[in-house]
Amino acid sequence: MYIAQEESFGPVMVISKFKNGDVDGVLRRANATEYGLASGVFTKDISKALYISEKLEAGTVFINTYNKTDVAAPFGGFKLSGFGKDLGKLFSPSLISHLRVLINEKNT
């Protein structure tokens, strides 16, 4: 699906079906892209959400929320979304890699 593999900027959300319990299959699909700026996980199982957030190749993972962030916090993506991470021209992914996980506790 083209829209799920491009880095779209705008009010776009891709929702796709998966077999119950096939978390690793979902992770393979989610990571099968050249980009990795942000992702979102919606679930009642916080342990599963944390497992998924560790495996996703994205700079920010939102859990049970989306796009609620502190603009003062460092951010950046992975893969082709990682250019210019934290506005530092000397940034090297081989030296530093960070992941932000934001959790909306009201929905867990």
TABELJO-V528789 format. One record per run of one state. SS is the DSSP state (H for helix, E for strand, - for the rest). FROM is the first residue (numbers start at 0). TO is the last residue. If there is no record, write none. Layout:
SS|FROM|TO / SS|FROM|TO
This chain:
-|0|0 / H|1|3 / -|4|21 / H|22|30 / -|31|33 / E|34|35 / -|36|36 / E|37|40 / -|41|44 / H|45|54 / -|55|58 / E|59|62 / -|63|76 / E|77|78 / H|79|81 / -|82|83 / H|84|86 / -|87|98 / E|99|102 / -|103|103 / H|104|106 / -|107|107
